[in-house]
Amino acid sequence: MKINVSPKGRSIGYAGKPKKRFVPEEDPLTNATLQYLKTGSKMEDETELAISKIEALRKDTLRKAQV
């Protein structure tokens, strides 16, 4: 990008530094966030599995108590 800073309208040809392209796969903050979300999701899945196992054991215990 060239910026015209001369008083007579002549372009002096200043070019700024090229900007780096953002690549999400290489961003450490994005990677850390994805890892955090994966861990949270896994914890939630394990909790739901444990609750369902406890509920199944409770129903089994009630069934055995009624017999």
N, CA, C and O atoms as a GROMACS GRO file, in nm:
protein
  268
    1MET      N    1   0.085  -0.117   0.000
    1MET     CA    2   0.000   0.000   0.000
    1MET      C    3   0.089   0.123   0.000
    1MET      O    4   0.183   0.132   0.079
    2LYS      N    5   0.060   0.214  -0.086
    2LYS     CA    6   0.139   0.335  -0.095
    2LYS      C    7   0.061   0.452  -0.038
    2LYS      O    8  -0.059   0.466  -0.061
    3ILE      N    9   0.132   0.536   0.038
    3ILE     CA   10   0.070   0.653   0.099
    3ILE      C   11   0.131   0.777   0.036
    3ILE      O   12   0.253   0.791   0.030
    4ASN      N   13   0.047   0.868  -0.010
    4ASN     CA   14   0.093   0.992  -0.070
    4ASN      C   15   0.109   1.096   0.039
    4ASN      O   16   0.010   1.143   0.095
    5VAL      N   17   0.234   1.132   0.071
    5VAL     CA   18   0.259   1.230   0.176
    5VAL      C   19   0.330   1.354   0.121
    5VAL      O   20   0.365   1.444   0.198
    6SER      N   21   0.350   1.361  -0.007
    6SER     CA   22   0.420   1.477  -0.061
    6SER      C   23   0.322   1.593  -0.079
    6SER      O   24   0.205   1.571  -0.111
    7PRO      N   25   0.368   1.717  -0.059
    7PRO     CA   26   0.278   1.833  -0.068
    7PRO      C   27   0.230   1.861  -0.210
    7PRO      O   28   0.125   1.922  -0.227
    8LYS      N   29   0.303   1.819  -0.311
    8LYS     CA   30   0.264   1.850  -0.448
    8LYS      C   31   0.186   1.735  -0.513
    8LYS      O   32   0.156   1.741  -0.632
    9GLY      N   33   0.153   1.632  -0.435
    9GLY     CA   34   0.075   1.524  -0.489
    9GLY      C   35   0.156   1.414  -0.553
    9GLY      O   36   0.099   1.323  -0.613
   10ARG      N   37   0.287   1.419  -0.542
   10ARG     CA   38   0.370   1.312  -0.597
   10ARG      C   39   0.377   1.197  -0.498
   10ARG      O   40   0.400   1.219  -0.379
   11SER      N   41   0.358   1.081  -0.544
   11SER     CA   42   0.367   0.964  -0.459
   11SER      C   43   0.514   0.928  -0.439
   11SER      O   44   0.588   0.911  -0.535
   12ILE      N   45   0.555   0.918  -0.313
   12ILE     CA   46   0.695   0.886  -0.285
   12ILE      C   47   0.716   0.736  -0.272
   12ILE      O   48   0.830   0.691  -0.254
   13GLY      N   49   0.608   0.657  -0.281
   13GLY     CA   50   0.620   0.513  -0.287
   13GLY      C   51   0.647   0.443  -0.156
   13GLY      O   52   0.712   0.338  -0.155
   14TYR      N   53   0.600   0.496  -0.043
   14TYR     CA   54   0.618   0.426   0.084
   14TYR      C   55   0.530   0.301   0.085
   14TYR      O   56   0.410   0.309   0.062
   15ALA      N   57   0.589   0.189   0.110
   15ALA     CA   58   0.514   0.064   0.122
   15ALA      C   59   0.530   0.012   0.265
   15ALA      O   60   0.642  -0.001   0.314
   16GLY      N   61   0.420  -0.016   0.330
   16GLY     CA   62   0.423  -0.068   0.466
   16GLY      C   63   0.470  -0.212   0.470
   16GLY      O   64   0.491  -0.275   0.366
   17LYS      N   65   0.487  -0.264   0.590
   17LYS     CA   66   0.529  -0.402   0.606
   17LYS      C   67   0.415  -0.495   0.565
   17LYS      O   68   0.298  -0.464   0.592
   18PRO      N   69   0.446  -0.605   0.502
   18PRO     CA   70   0.339  -0.699   0.466
   18PRO      C   71   0.283  -0.764   0.592
   18PRO      O   72   0.357  -0.797   0.685
   19LYS      N   73   0.152  -0.782   0.595
   19LYS     CA   74   0.088  -0.841   0.712
   19LYS      C   75   0.092  -0.993   0.701
   19LYS      O   76   0.080  -1.050   0.592
   20LYS      N   77   0.111  -1.057   0.815
   20LYS     CA   78   0.110  -1.202   0.818
   20LYS      C   79  -0.034  -1.250   0.806
   20LYS      O   80  -0.126  -1.189   0.860
   21ARG      N   81  -0.050  -1.360   0.736
   21ARG     CA   82  -0.183  -1.419   0.724
   21ARG      C   83  -0.210  -1.500   0.851
   21ARG      O   84  -0.121  -1.568   0.902
   22PHE      N   85  -0.332  -1.492   0.899
   22PHE     CA   86  -0.371  -1.565   1.019
   22PHE      C   87  -0.405  -1.708   0.982
   22PHE      O   88  -0.494  -1.733   0.900
   23VAL      N   89  -0.334  -1.802   1.042
   23VAL     CA   90  -0.359  -1.945   1.021
   23VAL      C   91  -0.404  -2.002   1.156
   23VAL      O   92  -0.323  -2.017   1.247
   24PRO      N   93  -0.535  -2.035   1.169
   24PRO     CA   94  -0.586  -2.082   1.298
   24PRO      C   95  -0.518  -2.208   1.351
   24PRO      O   96  -0.506  -2.226   1.472
   25GLU      N   97  -0.472  -2.295   1.261
   25GLU     CA   98  -0.409  -2.420   1.306
   25GLU      C   99  -0.277  -2.394   1.376
   25GLU      O  100  -0.233  -2.477   1.456
   26GLU      N  101  -0.212  -2.282   1.349
   26GLU     CA  102  -0.082  -2.252   1.408
   26GLU      C  103  -0.092  -2.158   1.529
   26GLU      O  104   0.009  -2.131   1.594
   27ASP      N  105  -0.212  -2.109   1.560
   27ASP     CA  106  -0.229  -2.014   1.669
   27ASP      C  107  -0.231  -2.089   1.803
   27ASP      O  108  -0.316  -2.176   1.822
   28PRO      N  109  -0.140  -2.056   1.895
   28PRO     CA  110  -0.136  -2.130   2.023
   28PRO      C  111  -0.260  -2.107   2.108
   28PRO      O  112  -0.304  -2.198   2.178
   29LEU      N  113  -0.317  -1.987   2.103
   29LEU     CA  114  -0.437  -1.960   2.183
   29LEU      C  115  -0.556  -2.042   2.131
   29LEU      O  116  -0.634  -2.094   2.209
   30THR      N  117  -0.568  -2.053   2.000
   30THR     CA  118  -0.675  -2.135   1.941
   30THR      C  119  -0.657  -2.281   1.978
   30THR      O  120  -0.753  -2.349   2.013
   31ASN      N  121  -0.534  -2.330   1.971
   31ASN     CA  122  -0.507  -2.470   2.007
   31ASN      C  123  -0.537  -2.496   2.154
   31ASN      O  124  -0.593  -2.600   2.189
   32ALA      N  125  -0.501  -2.402   2.241
   32ALA     CA  126  -0.528  -2.418   2.384
   32ALA      C  127  -0.678  -2.418   2.410
   32ALA      O  128  -0.727  -2.495   2.492
   33THR      N  129  -0.751  -2.331   2.341
   33THR     CA  130  -0.896  -2.325   2.359
   33THR      C  131  -0.962  -2.454   2.312
   33THR      O  132  -1.052  -2.506   2.379
   34LEU      N  133  -0.918  -2.506   2.198
   34LEU     CA  134  -0.974  -2.632   2.149
   34LEU      C  135  -0.945  -2.747   2.245
   34LEU      O  136  -1.031  -2.831   2.269
   35GLN      N  137  -0.825  -2.752   2.300
   35GLN     CA  138  -0.790  -2.856   2.397
   35GLN      C  139  -0.876  -2.844   2.522
   35GLN      O  140  -0.921  -2.945   2.576
   36TYR      N  141  -0.900  -2.721   2.568
   36TYR     CA  142  -0.984  -2.697   2.685
   36TYR      C  143  -1.127  -2.746   2.658
   36TYR      O  144  -1.188  -2.811   2.744
   37LEU      N  145  -1.179  -2.715   2.540
   37LEU     CA  146  -1.316  -2.756   2.506
   37LEU      C  147  -1.326  -2.908   2.492
   37LEU      O  148  -1.426  -2.967   2.534
   38LYS      N  149  -1.225  -2.970   2.434
   38LYS     CA  150  -1.226  -3.116   2.422
   38LYS      C  151  -1.223  -3.182   2.558
   38LYS      O  152  -1.294  -3.280   2.582
   39THR      N  153  -1.141  -3.128   2.648
   39THR     CA  154  -1.133  -3.184   2.784
   39THR      C  155  -1.265  -3.167   2.857
   39THR      O  156  -1.312  -3.260   2.923
   40GLY      N  157  -1.326  -3.050   2.845
   40GLY     CA  158  -1.455  -3.025   2.910
   40GLY      C  159  -1.563  -3.116   2.855
   40GLY      O  160  -1.647  -3.166   2.930
   41SER      N  161  -1.563  -3.137   2.725
   41SER     CA  162  -1.662  -3.225   2.663
   41SER      C  163  -1.643  -3.369   2.710
   41SER      O  164  -1.741  -3.439   2.739
   42LYS      N  165  -1.519  -3.413   2.719
   42LYS     CA  166  -1.491  -3.549   2.765
   42LYS      C  167  -1.535  -3.567   2.910
   42LYS      O  168  -1.591  -3.671   2.946
   43MET      N  169  -1.509  -3.465   2.994
   43MET     CA  170  -1.552  -3.472   3.134
   43MET      C  171  -1.704  -3.480   3.144
   43MET      O  172  -1.757  -3.555   3.225
   44GLU      N  173  -1.773  -3.402   3.062
   44GLU     CA  174  -1.919  -3.405   3.063
   44GLU      C  175  -1.972  -3.541   3.019
   44GLU      O  176  -2.068  -3.593   3.078
   45ASP      N  177  -1.911  -3.599   2.916
   45ASP     CA  178  -1.952  -3.732   2.870
   45ASP      C  179  -1.932  -3.837   2.979
   45ASP      O  180  -2.018  -3.922   3.000
   46GLU      N  181  -1.817  -3.830   3.047
   46GLU     CA  182  -1.789  -3.925   3.154
   46GLU      C  183  -1.889  -3.908   3.270
   46GLU      O  184  -1.931  -4.007   3.330
   47THR      N  185  -1.926  -3.785   3.300
   47THR     CA  186  -2.023  -3.760   3.407
   47THR      C  187  -2.158  -3.818   3.370
   47THR      O  188  -2.223  -3.882   3.453
   48GLU      N  189  -2.202  -3.797   3.246
   48GLU     CA  190  -2.330  -3.852   3.202
   48GLU      C  191  -2.328  -4.004   3.206
   48GLU      O  192  -2.427  -4.067   3.244
   49LEU      N  193  -2.217  -4.064   3.167
   49LEU     CA  194  -2.204  -4.210   3.171
   49LEU      C  195  -2.211  -4.260   3.315
   49LEU      O  196  -2.278  -4.360   3.343
   50ALA      N  197  -2.143  -4.193   3.407
   50ALA     CA  198  -2.146  -4.234   3.547
   50ALA      C  199  -2.286  -4.221   3.605
   50ALA      O  200  -2.330  -4.308   3.681
   51ILE      N  201  -2.357  -4.114   3.570
   51ILE     CA  202  -2.494  -4.096   3.620
   51ILE      C  203  -2.585  -4.206   3.568
   51ILE      O  204  -2.667  -4.259   3.642
   52SER      N  205  -2.570  -4.242   3.441
   52SER     CA  206  -2.654  -4.348   3.386
   52SER      C  207  -2.622  -4.483   3.451
   52SER      O  208  -2.713  -4.563   3.473
   53LYS      N  209  -2.495  -4.509   3.481
   53LYS     CA  210  -2.458  -4.633   3.550
   53LYS      C  211  -2.517  -4.637   3.691
   53LYS      O  212  -2.567  -4.740   3.735
   54ILE      N  213  -2.510  -4.524   3.761
   54ILE     CA  214  -2.566  -4.518   3.897
   54ILE      C  215  -2.717  -4.540   3.893
   54ILE      O  216  -2.772  -4.609   3.978
   55GLU      N  217  -2.783  -4.481   3.794
   55GLU     CA  218  -2.927  -4.498   3.781
   55GLU      C  219  -2.962  -4.645   3.750
   55GLU      O  220  -3.060  -4.698   3.804
   56ALA      N  221  -2.883  -4.709   3.666
   56ALA     CA  222  -2.908  -4.850   3.634
   56ALA      C  223  -2.888  -4.936   3.759
   56ALA      O  224  -2.966  -5.028   3.784
   57LEU      N  225  -2.785  -4.908   3.837
   57LEU     CA  226  -2.762  -4.984   3.961
   57LEU      C  227  -2.874  -4.960   4.062
   57LEU      O  228  -2.914  -5.052   4.133
   58ARG      N  229  -2.926  -4.838   4.068
   58ARG     CA  230  -3.036  -4.808   4.160
   58ARG      C  231  -3.161  -4.886   4.120
   58ARG      O  232  -3.229  -4.942   4.206
   59LYS      N  233  -3.191  -4.889   3.989
   59LYS     CA  234  -3.309  -4.965   3.943
   59LYS      C  235  -3.291  -5.114   3.971
   59LYS      O  236  -3.387  -5.181   4.008
   60ASP      N  237  -3.171  -5.164   3.954
   60ASP     CA  238  -3.144  -5.305   3.980
   60ASP      C  239  -3.163  -5.335   4.129
   60ASP      O  240  -3.220  -5.438   4.165
   61THR      N  241  -3.115  -5.246   4.213
   61THR     CA  242  -3.130  -5.266   4.357
   61THR      C  243  -3.277  -5.264   4.398
   61THR      O  244  -3.321  -5.345   4.480
   62LEU      N  245  -3.354  -5.169   4.339
   62LEU     CA  246  -3.497  -5.164   4.371
   62LEU      C  247  -3.569  -5.290   4.322
   62LEU      O  248  -3.658  -5.342   4.390
   63ARG      N  249  -3.530  -5.338   4.206
   63ARG     CA  250  -3.591  -5.461   4.152
   63ARG      C  251  -3.560  -5.579   4.244
   63ARG      O  252  -3.649  -5.659   4.271
   64LYS      N  253  -3.438  -5.590   4.292
   64LYS     CA  254  -3.400  -5.701   4.382
   64LYS      C  255  -3.471  -5.689   4.517
   64LYS      O  256  -3.503  -5.790   4.580
   65ALA      N  257  -3.494  -5.565   4.561
   65ALA     CA  258  -3.560  -5.545   4.691
   65ALA      C  259  -3.707  -5.582   4.684
   65ALA      O  260  -3.764  -5.623   4.785
   66GLN      N  261  -3.769  -5.568   4.568
   66GLN     CA  262  -3.911  -5.598   4.555
   66GLN      C  263  -3.936  -5.748   4.543
   66GLN      O  264  -4.048  -5.794   4.567
   67VAL      N  265  -3.836  -5.824   4.508
   67VAL     CA  266  -3.854  -5.969   4.490
   67VAL      C  267  -3.853  -6.039   4.621
   67VAL      O  268  -3.867  -6.162   4.625
   0.00000   0.00000   0.00000
